[in-house]
Amino acid sequence: MRRLVLFLAAAAIPLAAHSAIAANRSVVATPANTFNPKLSAVKPGETVTFTNSGGEHNVVWNDGGAPPMPAQAEDASQWPPVVSRSFTRPGRYRFFCALHGDRTANFGMYGYVYVNSAGLLPPTVSTLRASASGAGARVSFRASRAGRATATFFRRVGKRFSRFGSASFAAKKGANSKLVTKAGRALTAGFYRVDLVVTDANGLRSDPHSATVRLS
């Protein structure tokens, strides 16, 4: 009996692992003219399927990797039986509704699918603030996941910002505050912009966030 129990336990392991790997996603086009969720993440080989819960919508891919489905915005009764796309390559894929979205501007009905080996959305950065003093520049922000933060500094020269230097440091999940004493070079009086990116343990990068600061 003990051998049988061990065999059954061992046989269950591949099944559990398989169910953990399968993570196809669903997105709903809503009567409020939104896609829900707006952001999805899958692994290569997985699929995102769209349904229409009300209104005239379709799904158009910016990269042209799949045809618009349906060809024109239609109500749910006119949608094909299956509206989906499977992904084989890592990347960020943008989609929108031809009637209620825009090909380039992120307003109305649009969304993104992130494809990577972890099947995760990239980390996010919020509430970025910067201040400066004789001791250096302090950057404060919140990160959705721990990782490595890179702060790149640009100094305003005339009407343009020119790259001045950068600094990298560990970032924790949640609130962070870091005094950057040097960004490759010492900060001197002037007007600066700092762009901050957080890269997590999976190598996924947040979108850059910017803040400006004046050092007198």
C-alpha positions as CSV (number, residue, x, y, z in Angstrom):
1,M,0.0,0.0,0.0
2,R,2.9,2.4,0.8
3,R,4.3,1.9,-2.7
4,L,1.0,2.7,-4.2
5,V,0.7,5.9,-2.3
6,L,4.1,7.0,-3.3
7,F,3.4,6.2,-6.9
8,L,0.2,8.2,-6.9
9,A,1.9,11.2,-5.3
10,A,4.7,11.1,-7.8
11,A,2.3,10.8,-10.7
12,A,0.4,13.9,-9.4
13,I,3.5,16.1,-9.7
14,P,3.6,16.5,-13.5
15,L,-0.2,17.2,-13.5
16,A,0.3,20.0,-10.9
17,A,3.2,21.4,-12.7
18,H,1.3,21.4,-16.0
19,S,-1.7,23.2,-14.5
20,A,0.6,25.8,-13.0
21,I,2.2,26.5,-16.4
22,A,-1.1,26.8,-18.3
23,A,-2.0,30.5,-18.0
24,N,-3.9,31.5,-21.1
25,R,-5.7,34.9,-20.5
26,S,-9.1,36.4,-21.3
27,V,-9.9,40.0,-22.0
28,V,-13.4,41.5,-22.2
29,A,-14.5,44.3,-24.5
30,T,-17.1,46.1,-22.3
31,P,-20.2,48.3,-22.9
32,A,-18.2,51.1,-21.2
33,N,-15.8,51.1,-24.2
34,T,-12.8,49.6,-22.3
35,F,-10.8,46.4,-22.4
36,N,-10.7,44.6,-19.1
37,P,-8.0,43.9,-18.1
38,K,-6.1,46.5,-20.1
39,L,-2.7,44.8,-19.4
40,S,-2.2,41.0,-19.6
41,A,0.9,38.8,-19.5
42,V,1.5,35.3,-20.9
43,K,4.3,33.0,-21.6
44,P,5.4,32.1,-25.2
45,G,3.0,29.5,-26.6
46,E,0.0,30.8,-24.6
47,T,-3.1,32.6,-25.9
48,V,-5.2,35.6,-25.1
49,T,-8.9,35.3,-26.0
50,F,-11.3,38.2,-26.3
51,T,-15.0,38.3,-25.7
52,N,-17.5,41.2,-26.2
53,S,-19.9,41.8,-23.3
54,G,-21.7,44.7,-25.1
55,G,-21.2,47.4,-27.7
56,E,-19.7,47.6,-31.1
57,H,-16.0,46.6,-30.8
58,N,-13.2,44.8,-32.5
59,V,-9.5,43.9,-31.8
60,V,-6.8,45.4,-34.0
61,W,-3.1,44.6,-33.4
62,N,-0.5,47.4,-34.0
63,D,2.1,45.0,-35.2
64,G,-0.2,43.4,-37.8
65,G,0.7,39.9,-36.4
66,A,-3.0,39.0,-36.5
67,P,-5.9,40.4,-38.6
68,P,-8.5,42.7,-37.1
69,M,-11.2,40.6,-35.5
70,P,-13.9,41.2,-36.6
71,A,-12.7,43.3,-39.6
72,Q,-14.9,46.2,-38.5
73,A,-16.3,47.0,-35.1
74,E,-19.4,44.9,-34.5
75,D,-21.7,44.1,-31.7
76,A,-21.3,40.8,-29.9
77,S,-23.7,38.9,-32.1
78,Q,-21.5,39.5,-35.1
79,W,-18.2,38.5,-33.6
80,P,-16.5,35.4,-34.9
81,P,-16.9,32.3,-32.7
82,V,-13.3,32.8,-31.4
83,V,-11.3,36.0,-31.2
84,S,-7.9,35.2,-30.0
85,R,-4.1,35.4,-30.6
86,S,-1.4,33.0,-29.6
87,F,2.2,34.3,-29.0
88,T,5.5,32.6,-29.8
89,R,7.9,35.4,-29.3
90,P,8.6,37.5,-26.2
91,G,7.7,41.2,-26.5
92,R,5.0,43.8,-25.8
93,Y,2.0,43.7,-28.1
94,R,-0.5,46.6,-28.3
95,F,-4.1,46.3,-29.4
96,F,-7.0,48.7,-29.7
97,C,-10.6,49.0,-30.9
98,A,-10.9,50.7,-34.3
99,L,-14.1,52.5,-33.2
100,H,-13.3,53.5,-29.6
101,G,-9.5,53.6,-29.6
102,D,-6.5,55.0,-31.4
103,R,-3.6,53.4,-33.3
104,T,-0.9,55.3,-31.4
105,A,-2.4,57.3,-28.5
106,N,-3.1,55.5,-25.3
107,F,-6.7,56.6,-24.6
108,G,-10.1,54.9,-25.1
109,M,-10.1,51.2,-25.9
110,Y,-6.5,49.9,-26.0
111,G,-4.4,47.4,-24.1
112,Y,-1.1,45.6,-24.1
113,V,-0.1,41.9,-23.9
114,Y,3.4,41.2,-22.3
115,V,5.0,38.0,-23.4
116,N,7.9,36.7,-21.4
117,S,9.2,33.5,-19.9
118,A,7.9,34.4,-16.5
119,G,4.4,35.2,-17.7
120,L,4.4,38.4,-15.6
121,L,3.6,42.0,-16.1
122,P,6.7,44.2,-15.7
123,P,7.2,46.0,-12.4
124,T,5.6,49.4,-12.1
125,V,7.0,52.7,-10.6
126,S,4.8,55.3,-9.1
127,T,4.9,58.6,-7.1
128,L,8.5,59.4,-8.3
129,R,9.9,62.6,-6.6
130,A,13.3,64.1,-6.7
131,S,15.1,66.7,-4.6
132,A,18.6,68.1,-4.7
133,S,21.0,69.6,-2.2
134,G,24.8,70.0,-1.8
135,A,24.8,66.3,-0.6
136,G,23.4,65.1,-3.9
137,A,20.0,64.1,-5.4
138,R,17.4,62.1,-3.5
139,V,14.9,60.1,-5.5
140,S,11.8,58.7,-3.7
141,F,9.3,56.3,-5.4
142,R,7.2,53.2,-5.0
143,A,8.0,49.9,-6.8
144,S,5.5,47.1,-7.3
145,R,8.3,44.5,-7.1
146,A,11.9,44.4,-5.7
147,G,14.7,44.8,-8.2
148,R,17.5,47.0,-9.4
149,A,16.7,50.7,-9.9
150,T,18.6,52.8,-12.5
151,A,18.3,56.6,-12.2
152,T,19.6,58.4,-15.3
153,F,20.2,62.1,-15.0
154,F,19.8,64.7,-17.7
155,R,20.9,68.3,-17.3
156,R,19.1,71.1,-19.2
157,V,21.4,72.9,-21.6
158,G,19.4,75.7,-23.3
159,K,16.1,74.2,-24.2
160,R,17.2,70.6,-24.3
161,F,18.2,68.0,-21.7
162,S,21.6,66.3,-22.2
163,R,22.6,63.0,-20.5
164,F,24.6,63.8,-17.4
165,G,25.2,60.4,-15.7
166,S,23.5,57.5,-14.0
167,A,23.4,55.5,-10.8
168,S,22.1,52.0,-10.0
169,F,20.9,50.7,-6.6
170,A,18.8,48.0,-5.0
171,A,15.0,48.8,-4.8
172,K,12.6,47.0,-2.5
173,K,8.9,46.4,-3.0
174,G,7.0,49.4,-1.8
175,A,8.4,52.8,-0.7
176,N,12.0,53.6,-1.6
177,S,14.2,56.7,-0.9
178,K,17.8,56.9,-2.1
179,L,20.3,59.7,-1.9
180,V,22.4,59.6,-5.0
181,T,25.7,61.4,-4.2
182,K,27.1,61.0,-7.7
183,A,25.5,60.1,-11.1
184,G,28.7,59.3,-12.8
185,R,29.7,62.9,-12.2
186,A,29.1,65.3,-9.3
187,L,25.8,67.3,-9.6
188,T,26.4,71.1,-9.9
189,A,23.9,74.0,-9.9
190,G,21.4,73.7,-12.6
191,F,18.1,72.1,-13.7
192,Y,17.9,68.3,-14.1
193,R,15.5,65.6,-15.1
194,V,15.8,62.1,-13.7
195,D,14.4,59.0,-15.5
196,L,13.9,56.0,-13.2
197,V,13.5,52.3,-14.3
198,V,13.3,49.2,-12.1
199,T,14.4,45.8,-13.4
200,D,13.1,42.8,-11.5
201,A,14.8,39.4,-10.9
202,N,13.2,38.1,-14.1
203,G,14.8,40.9,-16.2
204,L,11.5,42.6,-16.7
205,R,11.8,46.4,-16.9
206,S,9.3,49.0,-15.8
207,D,8.3,51.8,-18.0
208,P,10.5,54.9,-17.3
209,H,9.1,57.6,-15.0
210,S,10.5,61.1,-14.9
211,A,10.9,63.9,-12.3
212,T,12.6,67.3,-12.5
213,V,14.7,69.0,-9.9
214,R,16.6,72.3,-9.6
215,L,19.9,72.5,-7.7
216,S,20.8,76.0,-6.7
